[in-house]
Each structure stands twice: as C-alpha cells, then as structure tokens.
Amino acid sequence: MSDTHASAAFVRTEEIPPSPPPVSEVGIVNWLRSNLFYSIPSSILTLLTAAFIYWLSSILMPWMFNGVWDANSIRDCREILDGAIGGCFAVIAERWPQLIFGNYPNEEYWRAVLAFVGLFVALAPVLFFKLPRKMLWFTGLFPFIAYWLIWGGSAWVSVMALVGVVVGYVAFKALEERSFFGAIVAALFATLLFWIFISPLAVNALSSVVALSLPQVESRFIGGFMINFILGTSGIALSLPLGIALALGRQSNLPIIKGVCVVFIEFIRGVPLITLLFVASVMLAYFLPPGTSFDLVLRVIIMITLFASAYIAEAIRGGLAALPRGQYEAGDSLGLDYWQSMRLIILPQALKISIPSIVNIAIGLFKDTTLVSIISMFDMLGMIQGPILSSTEWFGVYWELLGFAGVLFFVFCYGISQYSQWLERQLATEHR
Amino acid sequence: MTTFSDPPPASGPPNQPFNLGMLINDTRYRGYTFQFIALIALIFFFGWLVSNAIYNLAALGQDINFSFLGQPASYEIDQTLIPYTSTDTHMRAAFVGLLNTLLVAFLGCITATIFGVLAGVLRLSKNWLVAKVMSVYVEIFRNIPVLIWIVIISAVMSQALPQPRAFRGEDATATMVLWDSVAFTNRGVYIPAPVWNPGSGIVVAVFVLSIIGIFVFRRYAKNLLFNTGKLLPVGRISLAIFFVPTLLAFFVMGRPIGLDYPELGGFNFRGGINIRGTLIALWFALALYTGAFIAENVRAGILAVSKGQTEAAAALGMRPNRIMSLIILPQALRVIIPPVISQYLNLTKNSSLAAAIGYMDLTGTLGGVTLNQTGRSFECVLLLMLFYLLISLSISALMNLYNNAVKLKER
C-alpha cells in the first residue's frame, strides 16, 4: 500500500529556475506602459505633450545650435546666417562686460571681480555652517572691503565706518549685563555719533598722512548684473535685522509699538515695489534736509530694505506663531527676561521654521532688483533695453539678450532655492 | 533669619510710594515709558521729515495741491475701457489707468488660476512626461524675474507678429485665424466685437438667470444628496442649464446679438475690438508667472490631504472623481486658498510693471505721463500709493470673507 502511494507521490527536490517576467512587465515597454500609456486619456495627454515638445524644440534647436557667436553687428550676423535660422549670440560675446559691469571703467573691472569673489568667500561660512567659524571674521569685514573696492575713494572711509561699528560693539558689551535692549540702543547711538562727528575728521587727517585710495567710481557708472547683485545682497542682509525687529514689534503687547509695526508692514505690503522706487527716485529728496543729496543707489537700497523687511517680518511672525506655547513658557519658567528668552529660546527656533519663506523672499527680492530699470537705472535689463538695443549695431537682437538675462537669473535663483532645500534637510531636528 | 522670607507680592504693596525710578525698573510702568519714548521719537522723526519737505518745496517755489488733476491731460491712451480723449482731465486719465489696472488684474487672476490649477494637478499626475513638463514650466517661470517675462512677451507681440499690411492684397503673407475673425498683428490682436441689437437684453437676462439657476440647482442637489442619499447627474444638468435656455432665447428673439468682424481697411484693421499687444503681454506674462506659483500652492494643498482620506473614501465605494470633488478638494482648498489670495495680491501689484512696456495702467498714467507733465511728483506718488493700498486692502478683505467661509470649523 505504502509503496503505491510513494510511487504516485511527486516531490520536487530542486527549485525551478525563476523564469523571466513577461515582456510587457520589464524594461522600456513596461516603463512606457506604466508611466505614459496606462489609460486612454493619459495616452492622449502624452501624445499632445510630445507634440508640443517637438514643436518647441523644432523652433528652438536650430536657433540655438545654428547661432552666430562671432560677429560685429546684427548685419554681420545676418550675412553669416544667409537666411538660415539662427540666433545672433555674438551680441552677448561682444557686450558681455557691459551686461555684467554696466559702464564701470574697463581698467577697474578687477575690483568688481574681486568683490564678487569675496562675496562668495564671505557668504560661505554663513551658508555652510560646517566651515570653520573663524571665517566669519571675513564676513564681518566684507561689507567695508566691498564698498571700498566697488566705489573706490579713500580706504579710510571704510576703515572709520568699521571703527564706528567697533565702538558700538564696545558700548554694547559694556552695557549688556545691565539691559540687553538698552545696550542695543546705546550701541546704535555710539556708532551714529562716531560716524557723524568723529569719522569725517579722522578720515581727513588720516588721508593727509597716508592716501591709500583707489580711483573713485561714481554710482551712475555702476550697472549691469553687478547692480542686481549689490541691491539683492545688501537688501536682504540689511532687512533681516529690521524684519526681526518688526516681527517682534508686531507680536509685542505694547499697543503703540505694535500699532506702528502693523501700519508699517501693511502699508509696505500693500503697495507695489515700483511705487517705492518712485519714492526713492523722485520723492525722497524732498524729505531730506536741504542741501544733502543721497546717491541714487543708496536711496534705492534704503527703499528695497524697507520693502523686504516688511515681508521678512511676516515670514518670521509665521515662525514665531508656529512655535508651541510651551517654548515661551519654558523661557518664563527659567526666569529669563524678554530679551534673553527671545535670544536663547524663541528666535533660533522661529528663524529655523521661517527659513524656507525667508529664502523665497530673498529670491523674490533678487528678481525684483530688475525693477530699477524702470526708474532708469542701468541694471542688466536696463542695459539691454537701453544702450545695447538702441545701439545701431545691435538693434533688434531681442531674443538672444533677453534669453541670456533669463538664463543668468534662472541659474542664480534656482541655485538659491536648491540651497534652501538642502539647508532645510540639514536643520531638520525632529525624528521621523 | 530673614533670608527665606516671602518675596513681596507681584502687584506691589499699595503703600509703596511711586517714584521716578519705577518708570524704568518696574515692569508695570516700563512698557508705558518705552512706548511714550517711542511715540515721541516717532513724532519727532515724522515732524523732521515733514518740515524738511515743506522747506524744500518752499525753496523750489512749489506747494502741495491737487488742482492739476482738473487740468486737461493732453496725452493719448491707446487702450481704454471708458471713452477718453486727450482733452479730458488728468483725473479722468488716472481713472482710465485705474480701470486698466483692474482689467489686467482681473484677467490675469482668472488666467493664472487656470494655469496654476492645471499645472499643479498635472504635476502630481502619474504620467511621467506630463509631470516633468509641468515641473519644468513651474521652475522656469518661478526663477526668472517677471519683468523679463513681460518684456519678452511684449517683444513677441511687437516684433514677431506681422504688420497689418501683411494681411493685404493677393499675396498676403499673413492670414486671419478662426474663420477669418481674429487677426494677430503687431498693433495688437483684433477680435470680433459683439453687436447688441434690440432684444439682446432679454437674452442676456436669460443667461444671467440660468447662471443663478445653476447655483440653485447645485444647492438643491447637494441637499438631496445629504438628506436622502439620492445622487443627481449634477455636471450634465448644469451644462444643460448653462446652454439650453440662452440658446433658445437667442433664436426665439431672432438672433439679436451679432458680431462685428475686424476688416482690413486702408492701413489698418477696422471694426472689432483691438486688444493692444501691451495688454496681452502684461496679461499673459503675469498669468504665466503667477500661475507657476499657484501651481506650487495647489500641489502643496493636495499633498497636504492625507492619503488615508482617499483610501477611506475608496473603501466606502466612491468613484475617483467623486473622491476628488467630495473628499480631497474641500480639504485641500482650505490649505490652498490663503496663499493663492496673496498670489492674487502679488499679481495685482506686479501689474504696475506695465510702466516698462507702455501699457497705460495706473502707474503709466498717474505715475508716468501725468507725473512727468505736471512735475507734481509728490502728489502723484502719494495718490498712486493710496490707490494701490485701497486695491490691495479690498482684495484681501473680499478674499478673507471667502476664506472664512471655507475654513475648518472647529469647536
């Protein structure tokens, strides 16, 4: 009995080798099926999109790859192309210095380039906090160096401005123990007094001893992408502290302070930047003491800083509001006063929460610096629309120039946004 | 031993006399002191600014007065919604500009919403190609300044399109599109204009009534669904209400609404409506730019609805489109709407960039030509800011009402 059973039973002792999956489930066919043609509407959408891409590239590709890079004018370009489709990129090659530096004197380009390189060295420890902290010293010095490099004149102006800041810092340190807020106010006063009363005398005295000066470049010669960079970086750097102050003011329980901050923020956010630039270009002169005249670049920086600070204040307010109440109460229960708990507990966390929105504001501000072309400053766009397109050699080269400006802005803005996403991942402290 | 005695009560003993030092050292009074100092400083600061302004204006022999608004403007505006000639006042020119600002903001917001919702939803699509194309669109438009987009599209409108005379003659190089009704020229786009013959009022009235009817019907269908569980084919019936009565009225009244087609006459097109290239450039640049931002908001909003909601709805046996309209969208909208409102505000404020391409909006009229002609920079910029502030505040007020209506009702 048992052996009949045994003979009928079949027990496989070796594994069947795995057979390859069906053709429709692997490789490119499966990928196409599951990603592009998984349903009829999807197939239609895919075909439409592919047709659109084909149409766009059939226009763009010949234009880009058949482009002329070496010519002296648009007529030369047309002769070289001889009726074929192609861009006249020679304009970028020829007007490159103008696009980047504006009308900055040729022999001084190295100064602007040095400042630009310095900017990245100065930004590095701020952006990548694993770098040695000692580099922050250069970051602190950089604004003064950059000002001297770009505008030129006597180096003692920058040095004295720096000394003023040091005086303020000393005053702050001396009073910090007694009251943080009082120390800040005292430091501001000390710096201002030094700048107004002592530094002009000191600059004169020192320049007569050692000249130490670079040829002066007036603001109206500064233009191109350089001015976009100057306005963008200084606007963001200056508006951060102002924005924090405004956000704290808006959260404050002192009605007058709060009211002032709310009115300021809502007013700035309610009007377009271009009206503020009008204020800078035509109206600000009225509000200054008679006889004083500010440089236009400085006036624009002031207005851009005020503009950005209102937006940054709102971003930080979001961060402050997102913190759990317990964090505020923790500060109180430790016996910290308002400024201590803000500085040590609240603001670091609130700023971390608001990094994405602050970076968005920074990108937006950098893009908005092109608006100064409307008040006839020759930034990159102003340079294109003004001197370059109206010159007889390059009349009508719209696409190449505007495309170049677009690509340049895209590279920088996309870079900043990628950086901010990296930073968010780095700062993520909650465990998921 | 008095070291461990109770501290004095926080409110302070009533018998402690008030002294000046308490203004700084007592937290009860310190706030008032600071605010008082801040107020005084602020008043002095503004007083200083105003006195400077008065002095400077007096030195220039100017004063602040708005009488220039009543003087003839003597400049032309090519795109107007209300009748305007160059003999009209600066006030009317500014008003024309204001209407142009509102026009471009209105058109831009609607178009940007369409672009944004499409791109945002398609970016989440399972279709790889479509999703990638949409993310390219979003990244490209988000990372290039809107002013560059405006200038690029304006260059398309004025440089790449044919001149009106290209449409003329036997060997015309350009043709009108859509059954000879729309002409794209470098002087703008010519579209047919509606002609309102007698009886057209009734057709319009029927149309308005059917729109109201759709809302009433949808409400009824919703109540029916919630009360009895009966499901009506809402989409198809709404579509029918939208078209059928209006078309019936149109033919019953003997086709009172006609179209005035643009025709080439002399050097230019006659008839129809001419939409200037500057308006189109501003409109589409703003819509594409803001659309990219709205797409991100829409995407974030949809992603914010947890996957469990979709699965729960599917477990209840709902079909995918019902899940979308009844479960996902109502929850996503709460997340989407507040940032989209600020995008509308941004679009409206960005419309002031019209100044760069010569579209005569509020900035182009009041802040541009009027300012330059009269030299009244003070008054013009002040009025300009005031107008924009009013527009912004009213948009945010209106939108907050809507936001309140859809936000999560918590106990």
Contacts between the chains, C-beta under 8 A, distances in Angstrom:
chain1	res1	chain2	res2	distance
A	35	B	126	7.2
A	35	B	127	6.8
A	35	B	128	3.9
A	35	B	129	7.7
A	36	B	127	6.2
A	36	B	128	6.1
A	36	B	129	5.8
A	38	B	126	6.6
A	38	B	127	7.8
A	42	B	125	7.8
A	42	B	126	7.2
A	42	B	127	5.0
A	45	B	125	7.8
A	45	B	127	5.8
A	45	B	130	5.4
A	46	B	127	6.0
A	46	B	129	5.4
A	46	B	130	6.9
A	49	B	129	5.2
A	49	B	130	5.4
A	49	B	133	5.5
A	50	B	129	6.8
A	52	B	133	7.7
A	53	B	133	7.0
A	253	B	31	7.7
A	254	B	31	5.0
A	254	B	34	6.7
A	254	B	35	5.0
A	255	B	35	7.3
A	256	B	35	4.2
A	256	B	38	6.3
A	256	B	39	5.5
A	257	B	34	7.4
A	257	B	35	6.0
A	257	B	38	5.9
A	260	B	38	7.3
A	260	B	42	6.5
A	267	B	389	6.8
A	269	B	392	7.5
A	270	B	388	6.5
A	270	B	389	4.3
A	270	B	392	4.0
A	270	B	393	6.2
A	271	B	349	7.2
A	271	B	385	4.8
A	271	B	388	4.7
A	271	B	389	5.8
A	271	B	392	7.4
A	272	B	349	3.9
A	272	B	350	6.9
A	272	B	352	4.1
A	272	B	353	8.0
A	272	B	363	7.6
A	272	B	388	5.8
A	273	B	349	7.6
A	274	B	352	4.7
A	274	B	353	6.5
A	274	B	355	6.6
A	274	B	363	6.3
A	274	B	367	7.9
A	275	B	352	6.9
A	275	B	363	7.5
A	275	B	367	6.9
A	275	B	381	6.4
A	275	B	384	5.3
A	275	B	385	5.1
A	275	B	388	6.4
A	278	B	367	6.0
A	278	B	371	7.9
A	278	B	377	7.6
A	278	B	381	5.0
A	278	B	384	7.2
A	279	B	381	5.9
A	282	B	371	7.5
A	282	B	377	4.0
A	282	B	381	6.7
A	283	B	377	5.8
A	283	B	378	6.2
A	283	B	381	5.2
A	285	B	56	7.3
A	286	B	52	7.1
A	286	B	53	4.6
A	286	B	56	4.9
A	286	B	57	6.6
A	286	B	378	6.4
A	287	B	49	4.6
A	287	B	52	5.4
A	287	B	53	5.4
A	287	B	56	7.9
A	288	B	52	6.1
A	288	B	56	7.9
A	289	B	52	5.6
A	290	B	52	7.1
A	290	B	55	5.8
A	290	B	56	5.8
A	290	B	59	6.3
A	363	B	143	7.3
A	367	B	143	7.9
A	367	B	144	7.4
A	367	B	145	3.8
A	367	B	146	7.1
A	367	B	147	8.0
A	368	B	145	7.1
A	370	B	145	4.5
A	370	B	147	4.6
A	370	B	148	6.5
A	371	B	147	6.1
A	371	B	353	7.0
A	373	B	147	7.2
A	373	B	356	7.0
A	374	B	147	7.9
A	374	B	353	7.2
A	374	B	355	5.2
A	374	B	356	5.3
A	381	B	145	7.7
A	381	B	147	6.3
A	381	B	148	6.4
A	381	B	151	6.9
A	385	B	151	6.9
A	385	B	356	8.0
A	396	B	159	7.4
A	398	B	152	7.8
A	398	B	155	4.4
A	398	B	159	6.0
A	399	B	152	7.9
A	399	B	155	7.4
A	402	B	148	6.1
A	402	B	151	6.1
A	402	B	152	5.0
A	402	B	155	6.8
A	405	B	148	5.7
A	406	B	144	4.6
A	406	B	148	5.3
A	406	B	152	7.3
A	409	B	143	6.8
A	409	B	144	5.2
A	409	B	145	5.7
A	409	B	148	6.9
A	410	B	140	6.8
A	410	B	143	4.7
A	410	B	144	5.3
A	413	B	142	7.6
A	413	B	143	3.8
A	413	B	144	7.4
A	414	B	139	6.5
A	414	B	143	4.9
A	417	B	142	8.0
A	417	B	143	7.1
